[in-house]
Amino acid sequence: MTLSLNFLPALAAVFLLMFARLGTMVMLMPGLGEQGIPARIRLVVALMLTLVMLPLHRAAYAVDITRNFVPLVGLLVQELLVGVVLGLTARLALSALQVAGATIAQQLGLGFVTTVDPTQGQQGVLVGNFLAMLGVALIFATDLHHLVIAALDDSYRLFRPGAVLPTGDIAELMITTVGGAFRVGVQIAAPFLVFGLLFNVGLGVLARLMPQLQVFFLGLPASIMIGFVLLMLLVGALMATFLGYIGAVLGELVPR
């Protein structure tokens, strides 16, 4: 009795193709794709997801490595692009909190206070970094990351291996996500925009009534103190708005 292992090269090629799609998305998705997460952990998560998805979608790949490797390279590039689209969509949705944080910081007088953003590894506004970290924590606390895993599974129905990528739909998705992130970021910061307008108008009236008063030295500490109290009272409602938005974005990637 002989055991044929001729299927192993084709199986290895399919595994690498699936790993290219899933690994690229894991490297970009919020929570796991942050700079503070060790690369080994992200690699292990991507490998485990590939092992889980391999029996489900192995038949979707028509791989022939005995003749020409050019179609295989083209399929690999396509898988990488699909992973970038899926991961970047979730990443752009998270940027709504950075937009909101930057707007809130400007209204509170903290626009010049920056620190290293642990999610991106670069300088960012302090309030925006806080909201981004809180948003990532709430995504995992509310199990929204399960939608990301479901999107990985449904991506093989939306973007079939070897099929022509719907570039028009992808461009529309990116534009809609960017516009939605900016819109939701401004909506989250709307109470602070109203506060900043009223507070600055009040300072202007006070300066006209009492010209000898140093309104800058009085107004900046008061703006920061009142703003932080307002942020403490409204942070729950603000994050609920964000969770509803990112849940809708991830839900669009799971058509079932």
C-alpha positions as CSV (number, residue, x, y, z in Angstrom):
1,M,0.0,0.0,0.0
2,T,1.4,3.4,-1.0
3,L,0.5,6.8,0.2
4,S,0.5,9.6,-2.4
5,L,1.7,13.0,-1.2
6,N,1.3,14.7,-4.6
7,F,-1.4,17.0,-3.1
8,L,1.0,18.7,-0.6
9,P,2.6,21.3,-2.9
10,A,-0.8,22.5,-4.1
11,L,-2.1,22.5,-0.5
12,A,1.0,24.6,0.6
13,A,0.3,27.1,-2.2
14,V,-3.3,27.5,-1.1
15,F,-2.2,27.9,2.5
16,L,0.2,30.7,1.6
17,L,-2.5,32.4,-0.5
18,M,-5.0,32.4,2.3
19,F,-2.3,33.5,4.8
20,A,-1.5,36.5,2.5
21,R,-5.2,37.7,2.7
22,L,-5.8,36.9,6.4
23,G,-2.3,38.0,7.5
24,T,-2.6,41.4,5.8
25,M,-5.9,42.1,7.4
26,V,-4.7,41.1,10.8
27,M,-1.7,43.4,10.4
28,L,-4.1,46.4,9.7
29,M,-7.1,45.7,11.9
30,P,-7.7,47.7,15.1
31,G,-6.5,46.0,18.3
32,L,-4.2,43.4,16.8
33,G,-2.5,45.7,14.2
34,E,-1.2,48.2,16.7
35,Q,2.5,49.0,17.0
36,G,2.5,47.9,20.6
37,I,1.4,44.3,19.7
38,P,4.5,42.1,19.1
39,A,4.8,40.9,15.6
40,R,5.0,37.3,16.8
41,I,1.5,37.5,18.4
42,R,0.0,39.0,15.2
43,L,1.8,36.2,13.2
44,V,0.4,33.5,15.4
45,V,-3.2,34.9,15.2
46,A,-2.9,35.1,11.4
47,L,-1.6,31.5,11.2
48,M,-4.4,30.2,13.5
49,L,-7.1,32.0,11.4
50,T,-5.6,30.5,8.2
51,L,-5.7,27.0,9.7
52,V,-9.3,27.5,10.6
53,M,-10.3,29.0,7.3
54,L,-8.3,26.5,5.1
55,P,-10.8,23.6,5.2
56,L,-13.7,25.9,4.6
57,H,-12.4,27.7,1.5
58,R,-9.7,25.5,0.1
59,A,-11.9,24.6,-2.9
60,A,-12.2,28.2,-3.9
61,Y,-8.6,28.2,-5.2
62,A,-7.8,26.7,-8.5
63,V,-4.0,26.3,-8.1
64,D,-1.8,24.6,-10.7
65,I,1.9,24.8,-9.8
66,T,3.1,22.2,-12.3
67,R,3.0,24.5,-15.4
68,N,3.5,28.2,-14.7
69,F,4.0,30.3,-11.6
70,V,2.9,33.6,-13.2
71,P,-0.9,33.1,-12.4
72,L,0.1,32.1,-8.9
73,V,2.0,35.4,-8.4
74,G,-0.9,37.4,-9.8
75,L,-3.3,35.6,-7.4
76,L,-0.9,36.3,-4.5
77,V,-1.0,40.1,-5.3
78,Q,-4.8,39.9,-5.5
79,E,-5.0,38.3,-2.1
80,L,-2.8,41.0,-0.6
81,L,-5.0,43.7,-2.1
82,V,-8.1,42.1,-0.6
83,G,-6.5,41.9,2.8
84,V,-5.5,45.6,2.6
85,V,-9.0,46.6,1.6
86,L,-10.6,44.8,4.5
87,G,-8.1,45.8,7.1
88,L,-7.9,49.4,6.0
89,T,-11.7,49.8,6.1
90,A,-11.7,48.9,9.8
91,R,-8.6,51.1,10.4
92,L,-10.2,54.1,8.7
93,A,-13.4,53.7,10.8
94,L,-11.3,53.9,13.9
95,S,-9.8,57.2,12.7
96,A,-13.2,58.9,13.6
97,L,-12.0,59.0,17.2
98,Q,-8.8,60.8,16.2
99,V,-10.9,63.4,14.3
100,A,-13.1,63.8,17.4
101,G,-10.1,63.9,19.7
102,A,-8.3,66.6,17.7
103,T,-11.5,68.7,17.5
104,I,-12.2,68.4,21.3
105,A,-8.6,69.2,22.2
106,Q,-8.7,72.4,20.1
107,Q,-11.9,73.5,21.9
108,L,-10.4,72.8,25.3
109,G,-7.2,74.6,24.6
110,L,-5.2,71.3,24.6
111,G,-4.4,71.3,20.9
112,F,-0.7,71.7,21.5
113,V,-0.5,68.8,24.0
114,T,0.7,65.8,22.1
115,T,2.0,62.4,23.1
116,V,2.9,59.2,21.3
117,D,-0.1,57.4,20.0
118,P,0.2,53.7,21.1
119,T,-2.1,52.6,18.3
120,Q,0.0,54.2,15.5
121,G,3.5,54.7,17.1
122,Q,3.5,58.4,16.2
123,Q,2.7,61.8,17.8
124,G,-1.0,62.4,18.3
125,V,-3.2,64.7,20.3
126,L,-3.6,63.6,23.9
127,V,-7.4,63.5,23.9
128,G,-7.5,61.7,20.5
129,N,-5.0,59.0,21.8
130,F,-7.3,58.5,24.9
131,L,-10.4,58.1,22.8
132,A,-8.6,55.7,20.3
133,M,-7.4,53.4,23.1
134,L,-10.8,53.5,24.7
135,G,-12.4,52.7,21.4
136,V,-10.2,49.7,20.8
137,A,-10.9,48.4,24.3
138,L,-14.6,48.7,23.8
139,I,-14.5,46.9,20.5
140,F,-13.1,43.8,22.2
141,A,-15.4,44.3,25.3
142,T,-18.5,44.4,23.2
143,D,-17.4,41.5,20.9
144,L,-17.4,43.6,17.8
145,H,-14.1,41.9,16.8
146,H,-16.3,38.8,16.0
147,L,-17.6,40.8,13.1
148,V,-14.0,41.1,11.8
149,I,-13.6,37.3,11.9
150,A,-17.0,36.9,10.1
151,A,-15.9,39.4,7.5
152,L,-12.8,37.2,6.9
153,D,-15.1,34.3,6.2
154,D,-17.5,36.3,4.0
155,S,-14.6,37.9,2.1
156,Y,-14.4,34.7,0.0
157,R,-17.9,35.4,-1.2
158,L,-17.4,39.1,-1.8
159,F,-13.9,38.7,-3.4
160,R,-13.6,35.3,-5.0
161,P,-10.0,34.1,-5.6
162,G,-9.1,34.6,-9.2
163,A,-12.1,36.8,-10.0
164,V,-11.6,40.4,-11.2
165,L,-11.6,42.8,-8.2
166,P,-14.6,45.2,-8.2
167,T,-12.4,48.3,-8.2
168,G,-15.4,50.7,-8.5
169,D,-17.1,49.2,-5.4
170,I,-13.8,49.2,-3.5
171,A,-13.2,52.9,-4.3
172,E,-16.8,53.7,-3.2
173,L,-16.2,51.8,0.0
174,M,-13.0,53.7,0.8
175,I,-14.6,57.1,0.1
176,T,-17.7,56.2,2.1
177,T,-15.6,55.1,5.0
178,V,-13.4,58.2,5.0
179,G,-16.4,60.5,4.8
180,G,-18.3,58.6,7.4
181,A,-15.3,58.7,9.8
182,F,-15.0,62.5,9.4
183,R,-18.8,62.9,9.9
184,V,-19.0,60.7,13.0
185,G,-15.9,62.4,14.4
186,V,-17.5,65.8,14.1
187,Q,-20.8,64.4,15.6
188,I,-18.9,63.1,18.6
189,A,-17.2,66.4,19.1
190,A,-20.4,68.4,18.6
191,P,-21.1,69.2,22.3
192,F,-17.6,70.5,22.7
193,L,-18.0,72.7,19.5
194,V,-21.1,74.3,21.1
195,F,-19.2,74.6,24.4
196,G,-16.2,76.3,22.8
197,L,-18.4,78.7,20.9
198,L,-20.4,79.8,23.9
199,F,-17.4,79.9,26.2
200,N,-15.4,82.1,23.8
201,V,-18.3,84.4,23.2
202,G,-18.6,84.8,27.0
203,L,-15.0,85.6,27.3
204,G,-15.3,88.2,24.5
205,V,-18.2,89.9,26.3
206,L,-16.3,89.8,29.6
207,A,-13.3,91.4,28.0
208,R,-15.4,94.2,26.6
209,L,-17.1,94.8,30.0
210,M,-13.8,94.5,32.0
211,P,-10.9,95.6,29.8
212,Q,-8.4,95.4,32.7
213,L,-9.1,91.7,33.3
214,Q,-6.6,89.2,31.8
215,V,-9.2,87.0,30.2
216,F,-6.6,84.6,28.7
217,F,-5.2,83.7,32.1
218,L,-8.7,83.3,33.5
219,G,-10.2,81.6,30.5
220,L,-7.7,78.9,29.6
221,P,-7.7,77.1,33.0
222,A,-11.5,77.4,33.2
223,S,-11.9,76.0,29.7
224,I,-9.7,73.0,30.5
225,M,-11.5,72.3,33.8
226,I,-15.0,72.6,32.4
227,G,-14.1,70.7,29.3
228,F,-12.7,67.7,31.3
229,V,-15.9,67.7,33.4
230,L,-18.0,67.7,30.3
231,L,-15.9,64.9,28.8
232,M,-16.3,62.8,31.9
233,L,-20.1,63.3,31.8
234,L,-20.5,62.6,28.0
235,V,-17.8,60.0,27.3
236,G,-20.4,57.1,27.6
237,A,-22.7,58.6,25.0
238,L,-19.8,59.6,22.7
239,M,-18.4,56.1,22.7
240,A,-21.9,54.6,22.2
241,T,-22.1,56.7,19.0
242,F,-18.8,55.4,17.9
243,L,-19.6,51.8,18.6
244,G,-22.8,52.1,16.6
245,Y,-20.9,53.5,13.6
246,I,-18.0,51.0,13.6
247,G,-20.6,48.2,14.0
248,A,-22.4,49.4,10.9
249,V,-19.1,49.6,9.0
250,L,-18.1,46.1,9.9
251,G,-21.6,44.9,9.3
252,E,-21.3,46.0,5.7
253,L,-18.4,43.6,5.3
254,V,-20.6,40.7,6.5
255,P,-23.5,40.5,4.0
256,R,-25.1,37.5,5.7
